[in-house]
Each structure stands twice: as C-alpha cells, then as structure tokens.
Amino acid sequence: MSFLFQAVAALYGGSLDQPIRFSYTFNGQAKSVETFSTVYPVLLDAEQARSIRFENKSGIPLAVNFIQSGVEPLSESVNEQKGIKMDMWFENGGKRMSVYKPGDEIEAVVEISLAGITGKVENVALNLQFPNAFEAINTRIGGIENLPEGVDYQDYRDNQVKSYFSLIPSRVLRMRFPVQVVFSGKFSSPLSTCEAMYDPAVSARISPPKIEIQR
C-alpha cells in the first residue's frame, strides 16, 4: 500500500514559492516532512497497517491519496455461489480431462442455472478467463454472430470471453468455448465469475480445475 501527498497549487505541477510542511504518524511512528515538491510519495507496509494520521503544517492546501495494489493469492478452491449454480470444466472429444499437449483444440464448458430464485433474472454477465496456456478461438467468421442459444452478446479477447444473457428458473444454460492449447506447463485458471449486473445478491465465483500441458 502506498499513499501520496500532493500539494494543490494554483497550477497543477507548478513550482512552489514556499515549502510545504506536514507530518504523518503511521502505526505510532511519527515523521515530519518539508519539501518544495508538489508530489511526495511514501511506501507503507500493508501487512502492518493499523492506523495513520496526517497533519498539514503549511499554508498550502494538501490532498492525500491512498493507492492500493496487490495480487489475489492463489487458492486451492474458491466456490462462492449466491442465487446461481455454476460449474465449469475442460473436455476433449466429450471427455473431461486435465492433461493436454500444445496444439490441442479443446472446449471449456460452463453450466449456469438459478438456485432458489423463482423469477427470471436479466442482465447477467459471465466473465470467463483462461490460463495463459490457452487462446480463445472466436468462431464468428466475417462478422456473422454465432451465439449460443440463450446468449444475447459475447465479447471475445485473446484469453477471455465475456457473455451476457438472462437466466430462467429450472433451465440450465450451457455454453461451450473452443480454445487452443499454446504453451506447456502446469497452470491454475483465473477465477470465473458470473453475476447479475444490477443485483449484487445474485453472483458466483468459482475456481476452474487445474490443468497440465505436457510437451
């Protein structure tokens, strides 16, 4: 985690006629700063973060911006489902498999249905991301839409596909996504998410199965 102290001058990025002075206390440790710079970055240890206090000691208005970044840790299994039942697997020739080789053209299969909801849910979005070993195959040729039944729109990228649709009670929506195996190695797929765009109570996050690409 980091935070950024930025002086708000008459012209952004302009020079200062007088220094800016401030102090901050992070986890009980105080520090005073005097600088002519309009930007003063400070790196903080997010794991040790408990409290922070900032005090402006100059006549120049200051703004404090917090910038946080990180990588979500890999988990053995994530299965969070609220109002949606979602499953995903990879198969080759109709058989579920976890070991492939470069050059194979396989399918990612996703099944989605409502769970405990009696009415139709519209504006549902599925974000399916593939591991770096895979490349999504766009079956749309010449701009002609070839959407799966029940799907309103799809957006293909190199390693992900976004699909938009509605869900009807007691009906399972199955989608197949052709992908080509490109690289060898062992891979954990990014989380696949499905959610109603205007209803946060209807969502799902699952971990696709791990795969191995052998030479």
Disulfide bonds with the S-S distance in Angstrom:
none
